[in-house]
Amino acid sequence: MLEFIQQNKEWLFSGVGIAVIGAIFAWFRQIKTDKDEKPQVVIHILNNPEVTQDNDETDVTSASIERISPVTFEMMKDAIENAPPLQRDDVKRNYVGIKIEWDAFLKAANKDDEGFVRLRLTTDKEHSLNTIYCKVLLDEYRELGVLPEGAKIRIHGEIEEADTWDIRLKDVKLFIYGE
């Protein structure tokens, strides 16, 4: 091996020299690139059809996150029933403002003269003792006009009033599954 190195020392040193110079050049280049790089920023933009852009292509809508509570109708009913009688009103008020999303079933629907449909829904199709009251615009949910009793509807809204067997929702959105 020593003999090979002595016979080829020019070739080895010139190759090693080139490799060392190349490595140093690459190292300096990497340092310069790291200094010039800017941190990457990712912005999530929600598409909001109600927002219009008036000649401003840089208009950005901020992302929003809505928290949906895991509370169920049964949990609310049990909490209210199990509270001492003089504390039940306070327990009921604790549920006001909570946003829920539940699967429910149509019990009844009535139109009013203002274009709203008042709905009565239940979370238990077989034993419809609990009732969810809400109202929505008929123009937004035209399918309610032909929906049969017992149809499955996913309801999303904010609790306006809570009681043992009934709750009232506001700011309601529906996803109608059908029968």
C-alpha positions in Angstrom: 0.0 0.0 0.0 2.8 2.4 0.9 4.4 1.7 -2.5 1.1 2.5 -4.2 0.9 5.9 -2.3 4.5 6.7 -3.2 4.0 5.9 -6.9 0.7 7.8 -7.1 1.3 10.7 -4.7 0.8 13.4 -7.3 -2.5 12.0 -8.4 -3.7 11.3 -4.8 -2.7 14.7 -3.5 -4.2 16.5 -6.4 -7.5 14.6 -6.0 -7.5 15.1 -2.2 -6.7 18.7 -2.7 -9.5 19.2 -5.0 -11.9 17.3 -2.7 -10.8 19.4 0.3 -11.2 22.7 -1.6 -14.6 21.5 -2.9 -15.7 20.7 0.6 -14.6 24.0 2.0 -16.4 25.8 -0.9 -19.6 23.8 -0.3 -19.5 24.6 3.4 -19.1 28.3 2.9 -22.0 28.2 0.3 -24.2 26.4 2.8 -23.5 29.0 5.5 -24.4 31.9 3.1 -27.6 30.1 2.0 -28.7 29.6 5.6 -28.2 33.3 6.3 -30.2 34.3 3.2 -33.2 32.0 3.8 -36.3 33.5 5.4 -38.5 31.4 7.6 -41.5 29.9 5.9 -44.9 31.2 7.0 -48.1 29.3 6.1 -51.4 31.2 6.2 -54.7 29.3 6.1 -57.4 31.3 4.4 -61.1 30.3 4.6 -63.2 30.9 1.5 -66.0 33.2 2.6 -68.5 33.8 -0.3 -70.0 36.8 1.6 -66.7 38.7 1.4 -66.1 40.6 -1.8 -62.9 42.0 -3.1 -62.9 45.6 -4.4 -59.8 45.8 -6.6 -57.7 44.6 -3.7 -56.2 41.2 -4.5 -54.4 41.1 -1.1 -57.6 41.0 1.0 -57.1 38.1 3.5 -59.8 36.6 5.6 -58.6 35.3 8.9 -59.1 31.7 9.8 -61.6 31.0 12.6 -62.0 27.9 14.7 -65.4 27.1 16.2 -65.5 24.9 19.3 -68.2 22.3 19.4 -69.0 21.0 22.9 -69.0 17.2 23.5 -72.0 17.7 25.8 -75.1 15.5 25.0 -78.7 16.1 25.7 -78.6 13.2 28.2 -75.7 14.7 30.0 -77.5 18.0 30.4 -80.7 16.3 31.6 -78.8 14.3 34.2 -76.9 17.3 35.4 -80.1 19.3 35.9 -82.0 16.5 37.5 -79.2 15.6 39.9 -78.6 19.1 41.1 -80.3 20.2 44.4 -83.7 21.9 43.6 -82.4 25.4 44.4 -79.3 25.0 42.2 -81.1 23.7 39.1 -81.6 27.2 37.6 -77.9 27.9 37.9 -77.0 24.5 36.3 -79.4 25.4 33.4 -77.7 28.8 32.9 -74.3 27.1 32.7 -75.4 25.5 29.4 -76.5 28.7 27.7 -74.0 29.8 25.0 -72.6 26.3 24.5 -72.4 25.3 20.8 -73.6 21.8 20.0 -73.8 19.5 17.0 -76.1 16.5 17.3 -77.9 14.1 15.2 -81.7 14.5 15.7 -85.0 13.4 14.3 -87.9 15.5 13.1 -90.9 15.5 15.5 -92.8 18.5 14.0 -92.5 21.6 11.9 -94.7 24.7 11.6 -94.3 27.7 9.2 -94.9 31.2 10.4 -95.8 34.4 8.4 -92.3 35.7 8.6 -90.8 32.9 6.4 -89.4 30.8 9.3 -90.0 27.2 10.1 -90.2 26.3 13.8 -88.8 22.8 14.4 -89.3 20.3 17.1 -86.6 17.7 17.1 -85.5 14.8 19.3 -82.2 13.1 19.8 -83.9 9.7 20.5 -86.1 8.4 17.6 -87.7 5.6 19.7 -88.4 7.5 22.9 -89.0 11.1 21.9 -89.2 12.6 25.4 -86.6 15.2 24.9 -87.3 18.1 22.6 -85.0 20.5 20.7 -86.7 23.7 19.6 -85.3 26.0 17.0 -86.2 28.0 13.9 -84.7 28.4 10.5 -85.6 30.2 7.3 -87.7 28.1 5.0 -85.9 29.6 1.9 -82.6 28.2 3.2 -84.0 24.7 3.9 -86.7 24.2 1.2 -86.5 20.4 1.7 -88.2 20.8 5.1 -91.4 21.2 3.2 -91.4 17.6 2.1 -89.5 15.9 4.9 -91.4 13.2 6.7 -91.7 12.9 10.5 -88.8 10.9 11.9 -86.3 12.1 9.2 -82.7 12.4 10.4 -81.2 15.9 10.7 -77.8 17.0 12.0 -78.3 20.2 13.9 -75.7 22.7 14.8 -76.4 25.6 17.0 -76.0 27.5 20.2 -78.0 26.7 23.4 -80.3 29.6 24.2 -82.2 27.9 27.0 -81.8 24.5 28.7 -84.2 22.5 30.8 -84.5 18.8 31.9 -86.5 17.7 28.8 -86.3 20.7 26.4 -83.7 23.0 25.0 -83.9 25.9 22.7 -81.2 26.7 20.1 -80.3 29.8 18.2 -78.0 30.4 15.2 -79.0 27.0 13.8 -77.6 25.3 10.8 -79.0 22.0 9.5 -77.7 19.1 7.5 -80.6 17.0 6.4 -80.0 13.3 5.9 -83.6 12.3 5.1 -85.4 9.2 6.1 
